[in-house]
Amino acid sequence: MKRIIANHESEVPQMKRIGVIGGMGQWATMDVIERILKASVNYPIAQYGNRGYPPMDIRMVNKAPMILNSDGSYPEKLEPSEALLEAAEYVGEKSDFIIVTSNTAHIFQEQIEKTSNKPLLSLIDVAVEEAVKRNYKKVGIMAIGVTIRESLFQQPLGKNGIESVLLSEKISKALEDEGIYPVQEGAKISEELARPALIALNSLRDQGVDGIILGCTEIPILLGDVANDSDVINPSQLIAEKAIKEALFV
């Protein structure tokens, strides 16, 4: 889409304020924010210097979004952390709607919306909506840990008649330990670092899926341009585009 260049600041449209809960991890948060800024330029909204971007309130939660056991493991019953709810309250105070840059945190969507008193645009929803739009019948889910355990993607996909295909335990563990965690820790992206993500992606393709959901927001960072492949559903990009559309309709 061709963007509109404003001749005066008064021509820049008013936009809704986006509340961003991030930090779980930090670099994925920055990736989503960058995608929002780029989407701002690509959509036909008036630009005037630095004014044509949506206002955002950002709160970084530098820990897991849930209360963990004393040994760092996940309890059977998951409860939102105090830090997550504090962030929801903080960004909800002045924002018009919220996004959360962690898929796992969407386990607590109801609590986040209740605490913030604002609607949450969901990474899960945009991914499932895209799978339905593409008429996929069998979708690989490239995700780990409690995101899979709590069926964040499997359940809504199933409700839409879409079969879910998961990573093997071995490949999932390698993706987590050798790919996702290093990204969260600030490791420089390299072919070696990206390898577990590429292996995971191709393992799902080998199982005859129609498409693949990148179910962790670090994965697009690891895959780089591969995240734009025609059979890939990238929730980070989809939520950025949806956030801009929502921000424009004041």
C-alpha positions as CSV (number, residue, x, y, z in Angstrom):
1,M,0.0,0.0,0.0
2,K,1.2,3.5,-0.8
3,R,1.5,5.7,2.3
4,I,0.3,9.2,2.4
5,I,2.7,12.0,3.0
6,A,1.1,14.8,5.1
7,N,2.0,18.4,4.4
8,H,1.2,19.5,7.9
9,E,1.0,17.9,11.4
10,S,-2.7,18.6,11.5
11,E,-3.2,16.1,8.7
12,V,-1.8,13.2,10.7
13,P,-4.8,11.1,11.9
14,Q,-5.5,10.6,15.6
15,M,-4.7,7.0,16.6
16,K,-5.6,4.8,19.5
17,R,-3.0,4.1,22.2
18,I,-1.5,0.6,22.3
19,G,-0.5,-1.0,25.6
20,V,2.3,-3.5,25.2
21,I,3.1,-6.1,27.8
22,G,6.5,-7.5,26.9
23,G,9.8,-8.7,28.4
24,M,9.1,-12.4,28.3
25,G,11.6,-12.2,26.3
26,Q,13.0,-8.8,25.6
27,W,14.2,-9.3,22.0
28,A,11.0,-10.8,20.8
29,T,9.2,-7.7,22.3
30,M,11.5,-5.4,20.3
31,D,10.9,-7.5,17.2
32,V,7.1,-7.1,17.5
33,I,7.4,-3.3,18.2
34,E,9.6,-2.9,15.1
35,R,7.0,-4.7,13.1
36,I,4.3,-2.3,14.4
37,L,6.4,0.7,13.4
38,K,7.1,-0.8,9.9
39,A,3.4,-1.6,9.5
40,S,2.6,2.0,10.4
41,V,4.6,3.1,7.3
42,N,3.1,0.5,5.0
43,Y,-0.5,1.3,5.7
44,P,-2.1,4.3,4.0
45,I,-1.9,6.7,7.0
46,A,-0.5,10.2,6.9
47,Q,3.1,10.5,7.9
48,Y,4.6,13.8,9.1
49,G,8.1,13.4,10.4
50,N,7.9,11.2,13.5
51,R,4.2,11.8,14.2
52,G,2.7,9.1,12.0
53,Y,3.2,6.3,14.5
54,P,0.8,4.9,17.1
55,P,1.3,6.0,20.7
56,M,2.4,3.0,22.9
57,D,2.8,2.4,26.6
58,I,5.3,-0.5,27.2
59,R,5.8,-2.5,30.3
60,M,8.6,-5.2,30.4
61,V,8.0,-8.2,32.6
62,N,11.5,-9.7,32.9
63,K,10.3,-13.1,34.3
64,A,7.9,-15.9,33.6
65,P,4.3,-14.8,33.3
66,M,3.2,-17.4,35.8
67,I,4.0,-18.3,39.4
68,L,6.6,-21.1,39.3
69,N,7.5,-23.8,41.8
70,S,10.4,-23.2,44.0
71,D,12.6,-25.3,41.7
72,G,11.6,-23.2,38.7
73,S,9.3,-25.8,37.2
74,Y,5.7,-25.2,36.1
75,P,3.0,-26.2,38.7
76,E,0.0,-28.3,37.5
77,K,-2.3,-25.4,38.0
78,L,-1.0,-22.2,36.5
79,E,-1.7,-18.8,38.0
80,P,-0.5,-15.4,36.7
81,S,2.4,-13.8,38.3
82,E,2.1,-10.6,40.3
83,A,4.4,-8.9,37.8
84,L,2.2,-9.8,34.8
85,L,-1.0,-8.4,36.5
86,E,0.9,-5.3,37.6
87,A,2.0,-4.7,34.0
88,A,-1.6,-5.2,32.8
89,E,-2.8,-2.6,35.3
90,Y,0.0,-0.2,34.2
91,V,-0.6,-0.4,30.5
92,G,-4.4,-0.6,30.8
93,E,-4.6,2.7,32.6
94,K,-4.0,4.9,29.5
95,S,-4.2,2.5,26.5
96,D,-7.2,1.7,24.3
97,F,-6.2,-1.9,23.8
98,I,-3.4,-4.3,24.7
99,I,-1.0,-6.7,23.0
100,V,1.2,-9.2,24.8
101,T,4.4,-10.3,23.0
102,S,4.5,-13.7,24.6
103,N,2.3,-16.6,23.4
104,T,2.5,-18.4,26.8
105,A,1.1,-15.3,28.6
106,H,-2.1,-15.7,26.7
107,I,-3.0,-18.5,29.1
108,F,-4.0,-15.6,31.3
109,Q,-5.9,-13.6,28.7
110,E,-9.0,-13.4,30.9
111,Q,-7.1,-12.2,33.9
112,I,-5.1,-9.6,31.8
113,E,-8.3,-8.2,30.4
114,K,-10.0,-8.0,33.7
115,T,-7.0,-6.4,35.4
116,S,-6.4,-3.9,32.6
117,N,-10.1,-3.3,31.8
118,K,-9.0,-3.3,28.2
119,P,-9.4,-5.8,25.3
120,L,-6.4,-7.9,24.4
121,L,-5.6,-8.5,20.7
122,S,-4.4,-12.1,20.8
123,L,-1.4,-13.7,19.1
124,I,-3.3,-17.0,19.3
125,D,-6.4,-15.6,17.6
126,V,-4.6,-14.0,14.7
127,A,-2.7,-17.2,14.0
128,V,-5.8,-19.4,14.1
129,E,-7.8,-16.9,12.0
130,E,-5.0,-17.0,9.4
131,A,-5.0,-20.8,9.3
132,V,-8.8,-20.7,8.7
133,K,-8.5,-18.0,6.1
134,R,-5.9,-20.1,4.2
135,N,-8.3,-23.1,4.4
136,Y,-5.6,-25.3,6.1
137,K,-6.6,-28.7,7.4
138,K,-3.4,-29.8,9.0
139,V,-1.2,-27.3,10.8
140,G,2.2,-27.8,12.5
141,I,2.7,-25.9,15.8
142,M,6.2,-24.8,16.4
143,A,6.0,-24.2,20.1
144,I,7.4,-25.5,23.4
145,G,6.6,-26.1,27.1
146,V,3.3,-24.9,28.6
147,T,2.2,-23.3,25.4
148,I,1.8,-26.9,24.1
149,R,0.8,-28.4,27.5
150,E,-2.1,-25.9,27.8
151,S,-3.2,-26.5,24.2
152,L,-3.1,-22.8,23.4
153,F,-3.1,-23.4,19.7
154,Q,-4.4,-27.0,19.5
155,Q,-7.8,-26.2,21.1
156,P,-8.9,-23.3,18.9
157,L,-7.5,-25.0,15.8
158,G,-9.5,-28.1,16.7
159,K,-12.7,-26.1,17.1
160,N,-12.2,-25.0,13.5
161,G,-11.7,-28.5,12.3
162,I,-8.0,-28.2,11.9
163,E,-5.6,-31.0,12.9
164,S,-2.5,-30.0,15.0
165,V,0.9,-31.6,14.5
166,L,3.5,-31.1,17.2
167,L,7.2,-31.3,17.4
168,S,8.9,-34.4,18.8
169,E,10.1,-34.1,22.4
170,K,13.8,-34.3,21.2
171,I,13.4,-31.5,18.6
172,S,11.3,-29.4,20.9
173,K,13.9,-29.6,23.6
174,A,16.7,-28.7,21.2
175,L,14.7,-25.7,19.9
176,E,14.1,-24.5,23.5
177,D,17.7,-25.0,24.9
178,E,19.8,-24.2,21.8
179,G,17.6,-21.6,20.0
180,I,14.9,-19.8,22.1
181,Y,16.8,-19.4,25.4
182,P,19.9,-18.1,23.7
183,V,17.8,-15.5,21.8
184,Q,16.2,-14.4,25.1
185,E,19.7,-14.1,26.6
186,G,20.8,-11.8,23.8
187,A,22.9,-14.2,21.7
188,K,23.9,-13.1,18.2
189,I,21.9,-14.7,15.5
190,S,24.0,-17.1,13.4
191,E,23.5,-20.2,11.2
192,E,24.4,-22.4,14.1
193,L,21.9,-20.7,16.4
194,A,19.2,-20.9,13.8
195,R,19.8,-24.6,13.0
196,P,17.4,-26.0,15.7
197,A,14.6,-23.8,14.4
198,L,15.2,-24.9,10.8
199,I,15.3,-28.5,11.9
200,A,12.0,-28.1,13.7
201,L,10.4,-26.3,10.8
202,N,11.4,-29.0,8.3
203,S,10.4,-31.8,10.7
204,L,6.8,-30.5,10.6
205,R,6.9,-30.1,6.8
206,D,8.0,-33.7,6.5
207,Q,4.8,-34.7,8.3
208,G,2.7,-33.3,5.4
209,V,1.3,-30.2,7.1
210,D,-0.4,-27.5,5.1
211,G,1.2,-24.8,7.1
212,I,3.2,-24.0,10.3
213,I,2.4,-21.6,13.1
214,L,5.5,-20.0,14.7
215,G,4.2,-20.4,18.3
216,C,7.0,-18.7,20.1
217,T,7.9,-15.0,19.4
218,E,11.6,-15.8,19.4
219,I,11.3,-18.1,16.4
220,P,10.8,-15.4,13.8
221,I,14.1,-13.9,15.0
222,L,15.8,-17.3,14.6
223,L,14.4,-18.0,11.1
224,G,14.9,-14.5,9.6
225,D,13.6,-14.4,6.1
226,V,12.4,-18.0,6.3
227,A,9.6,-16.7,8.6
228,N,8.1,-15.2,5.4
229,D,7.8,-18.5,3.6
230,S,4.4,-19.1,2.0
231,D,3.5,-22.0,4.3
232,V,4.5,-20.1,7.5
233,I,2.1,-18.3,9.8
234,N,4.0,-15.7,11.8
235,P,1.8,-14.3,14.7
236,S,4.3,-11.6,15.4
237,Q,3.8,-10.0,12.0
238,L,0.0,-10.6,12.1
239,I,-0.4,-9.0,15.5
240,A,1.6,-6.0,14.3
241,E,-0.7,-5.5,11.3
242,K,-3.8,-6.0,13.3
243,A,-2.6,-3.6,16.0
244,I,-2.1,-0.8,13.4
245,K,-5.6,-1.5,11.8
246,E,-7.1,-1.3,15.3
247,A,-5.2,1.9,16.2
248,L,-6.4,3.7,13.1
249,F,-10.1,3.2,13.7
250,V,-10.5,5.8,16.4
